[in-house]
């Protein structure tokens, strides 16, 4: 109707059929191929599971299950969100089966392209109040606990190299904080479904102990794990030890009686290691790649 009104205002007679070629066509996808795409995203380590996939899209896991079974109708809004959230997906594959499930990208990055964005290291560019009376923008990570995350678009966050000494983690009376003076900051896009806090960090990988799943110079965003969960979590984690070590491993087991956890490397050339929980200074769970190389 708006397009018709525009043409009428120009003195032109038209109807929707005459201008239909202007409108982008909404094409439904083959739902069997959606499973293939989800598996490909997991293989490329962009998601951990279908539930993680759903969370990043801002929908429930059951919605994806019902969609694949045909119980939920395909909506244009969902597909638009799908392609916006995962630019790696080959749209032609979902619609027609042509090509590979994911686009052949040499380097994938979720880092905001304007990484020299003018943000002071100790304040936000825009104040994002909980009552929503200010426009959201780039938020300094230490202020994440004070703002309405739903209104945050981008986050200025430190990048910590895995090989650095672990003295950047501070614990004062059980209150943890980050000393980020020595670290560069990057502006990243906020992804729905991730719990960003003032302890959220980007880590740059060094070494090959987690090869081939995690590679030299790749960057991962990791969220803080509360101390009560250090012996419960089973996931890929960055562990900061009080002796100054900072390591990326899989937490695969724990022994509560002994107060230990077992860390495993993906690279078979490296063995497992057992760590006393009392020796841990901090622990983060890997959420997604900020920078990943083609698999």
C-alpha positions in Angstrom: 0.0 0.0 0.0 2.9 2.4 0.8 4.4 1.7 -2.6 1.0 2.3 -4.3 0.7 5.6 -2.4 4.1 6.6 -3.6 3.4 6.0 -7.2 0.0 7.7 -6.9 1.7 10.8 -5.4 3.9 10.8 -8.5 0.8 10.8 -10.8 1.4 7.2 -11.8 -1.2 4.5 -11.9 0.0 1.1 -10.8 -1.0 -1.9 -8.8 0.9 -4.5 -6.7 1.4 -6.8 -9.6 3.2 -4.1 -11.6 5.7 -3.5 -8.7 5.9 -7.0 -7.4 9.4 -7.4 -8.9 10.6 -4.7 -6.5 9.7 -6.7 -3.4 12.2 -9.4 -2.2 10.8 -12.8 -2.6 10.2 -14.8 0.6 11.5 -18.3 -0.1 10.8 -21.2 2.2 13.7 -23.5 3.1 13.9 -27.3 2.9 13.6 -28.2 6.6 15.6 -31.4 6.1 18.6 -29.3 5.1 18.3 -27.2 8.3 19.6 -30.2 10.2 22.6 -30.4 7.9 23.2 -26.6 8.4 23.0 -27.0 12.2 25.5 -29.9 12.1 27.8 -27.9 9.9 27.7 -25.0 12.3 28.6 -27.4 15.1 31.5 -28.9 13.1 32.8 -25.4 12.5 32.5 -24.8 16.3 30.2 -21.8 15.8 27.6 -23.4 18.0 27.7 -26.1 20.7 24.2 -27.7 20.2 20.8 -27.1 18.7 19.8 -25.4 22.0 22.8 -23.0 21.6 21.7 -22.4 18.0 18.2 -21.5 19.2 19.5 -19.3 22.0 21.6 -17.3 19.5 18.5 -16.8 17.4 16.4 -15.7 20.4 14.0 -18.6 20.2 13.4 -21.8 22.2 15.0 -25.1 21.4 11.5 -26.6 21.1 10.7 -24.0 18.4 13.5 -25.3 16.2 12.4 -28.9 16.8 8.8 -28.1 15.9 10.0 -26.2 12.9 12.0 -29.2 11.6 8.9 -31.4 12.1 6.7 -29.1 10.2 4.6 -28.3 13.3 5.5 -24.6 13.2 5.1 -22.6 10.0 8.1 -20.9 8.4 8.1 -17.2 9.0 10.0 -14.6 7.1 11.1 -12.9 10.3 12.8 -16.1 11.5 14.6 -16.7 8.2 15.8 -13.1 8.1 17.1 -13.4 11.6 18.7 -16.7 10.7 20.7 -15.2 7.8 21.6 -12.1 9.8 22.8 -14.1 12.8 24.7 -16.7 10.8 26.2 -15.0 7.6 28.2 -18.3 7.2 25.0 -20.1 6.0 24.7 -20.7 2.3 21.2 -19.5 1.5 21.1 -21.3 -1.8 21.7 -24.6 0.0 18.8 -24.1 2.3 16.4 -23.0 -0.5 17.5 -25.2 -3.4 20.2 -27.6 -2.2 22.8 -25.9 -4.4 26.4 -25.8 -3.0 27.7 -26.5 0.5 25.7 -25.8 3.7 28.1 -23.0 4.7 29.8 -20.4 2.6 33.6 -20.9 2.0 35.0 -18.1 4.1 38.7 -18.0 4.6 38.4 -16.0 7.8 35.3 -15.7 9.9 35.0 -12.9 12.4 32.3 -11.6 14.8 34.5 -8.6 15.6 32.8 -5.3 14.8 34.3 -3.9 11.6 34.8 -0.5 13.1 37.4 -1.7 15.7 38.9 1.7 16.1 35.6 3.0 17.4 36.2 6.0 19.7 35.5 4.6 23.1 37.4 5.6 26.2 38.9 2.7 28.1 37.0 3.6 31.3 33.5 4.6 30.1 30.8 3.9 27.7 30.2 5.8 24.5 26.5 6.0 25.4 25.0 5.6 28.8 22.5 2.8 28.6 20.1 3.2 31.5 17.8 0.4 32.7 14.7 2.6 32.0 15.8 2.8 28.4 15.9 6.6 28.1 19.2 6.7 26.3 20.2 5.4 22.9 22.3 2.2 23.2 25.7 2.0 21.6 29.2 0.7 22.5 29.4 -0.3 26.2 32.7 -0.7 28.1 32.7 -4.3 29.5 33.1 -3.3 33.2 29.8 -1.5 33.0 27.9 -4.5 31.7 26.5 -5.3 35.2 24.9 -1.9 35.3 23.0 -1.7 32.0 20.1 -3.3 30.3 21.8 -5.9 28.1 18.8 -6.0 25.7 19.7 -2.4 24.6 23.4 -3.0 24.2 24.6 -3.4 20.6 28.3 -3.6 20.9 30.8 -4.2 23.7 34.3 -2.9 24.2 36.2 -5.8 25.7 39.8 -6.8 26.6 41.7 -9.4 24.5 43.8 -11.7 26.7 46.5 -14.0 25.2 46.3 -17.5 26.6 50.1 -17.4 27.3 50.0 -14.3 29.6 50.6 -14.5 33.3 47.4 -14.9 35.3 47.9 -11.9 37.7 45.2 -10.0 35.8 42.5 -11.8 37.9 41.9 -10.1 41.2 40.0 -11.5 44.1 39.2 -9.2 47.0 37.1 -10.9 49.7 35.5 -13.2 47.2 34.7 -10.4 44.7 36.5 -11.1 41.4 37.6 -8.4 38.9 39.9 -7.9 35.9 43.0 -5.8 35.8 43.0 -5.0 32.1 45.7 -2.2 31.9 48.0 -4.3 29.7 45.4 -5.6 27.3 44.1 -4.3 24.0 40.4 -3.8 23.6 38.1 -4.8 20.8 34.6 -3.9 19.9 32.4 -6.9 19.4 28.8 -7.4 18.5 26.5 -8.6 21.3 24.9 -11.9 20.4 21.6 -12.8 22.1 21.6 -15.7 24.4 25.0 -15.0 25.9 25.3 -13.7 29.5 27.8 -10.9 29.2 29.2 -9.5 32.5 32.1 -7.4 33.7 34.1 -10.7 33.9 33.5 -11.6 30.2 36.7 -11.7 28.2 38.0 -12.5 24.7 41.0 -14.9 24.7 43.5 -15.3 21.9 44.8 -18.8 21.5 48.4 -19.6 21.7 49.9 -23.0 21.1 48.5 -26.2 19.6 47.3 -28.2 22.7 43.7 -27.9 21.5 44.4 -28.4 17.8 42.6 -29.0 15.4 39.4 -27.6 17.1 41.1 -24.5 18.5 44.0 -23.0 16.5 46.8 -20.5 17.0 45.7 -16.9 16.9 42.0 -17.6 16.9 39.9 -15.7 19.4 37.1 -17.0 21.6 34.6 -15.1 23.8 34.4 -16.7 27.2 32.0 -16.1 30.1 32.9 -16.2 33.8 32.1 -19.4 35.7 31.1 -18.9 39.4 33.3 -20.7 41.9 30.5 -23.0 43.0 30.5 -24.5 39.5 34.3 -25.1 39.0 33.9 -28.8 39.9 30.6 -29.2 38.0 31.2 -27.7 34.6 32.0 -30.0 31.7 33.0 -27.9 28.8 35.9 -26.1 27.0 37.2 -23.6 29.5 40.0 -21.2 30.0 41.6 -21.8 33.4 43.7 -19.2 35.3 46.0 -20.8 37.9 47.5 -19.0 40.9 51.0 -20.0 39.7 50.6 -17.7 36.7 49.5 -20.3 34.1 46.6 -19.6 31.8 45.4 -22.6 29.8 42.7 -23.7 27.4 41.4 -27.2 28.1 38.3 -29.4 28.3 37.1 -30.0 31.8 36.2 -33.7 31.7 36.0 -34.9 35.3 36.2 -33.9 38.9 36.7 -35.5 42.3 34.9 -33.5 45.0 36.5 -35.5 47.9 40.0 -34.7 46.6 39.0 -31.2 45.4 40.4 -31.7 41.9 39.3 -31.4 38.3 40.7 -33.2 35.2 41.7 -31.1 32.2 42.1 -32.7 28.7 43.7 -31.5 25.5 42.1 -32.0 22.1 45.5 -32.7 20.7 46.4 -36.3 21.4 50.1 -35.3 21.7 49.3 -33.7 25.0 48.2 -35.7 28.1 45.5 -35.0 30.7 46.3 -32.9 33.8 44.8 -32.9 37.2 44.4 -29.6 39.0 43.5 -28.8 42.6 40.6 -26.4 42.7 42.4 -24.4 45.4 45.0 -23.6 42.8 42.5 -22.0 40.5 42.3 -18.2 40.3 39.5 -18.0 37.7 37.6 -20.0 35.1 35.7 -19.1 31.9 33.5 -21.1 29.6 34.1 -20.8 25.9 30.9 -19.5 24.2 31.8 -18.7 20.6 34.5 -17.7 18.2 35.3 -14.0 17.7 37.8 -14.9 15.1 38.1 -18.4 13.5 40.0 -19.7 10.5 38.5 -21.9 7.8 38.1 -25.5 8.8 
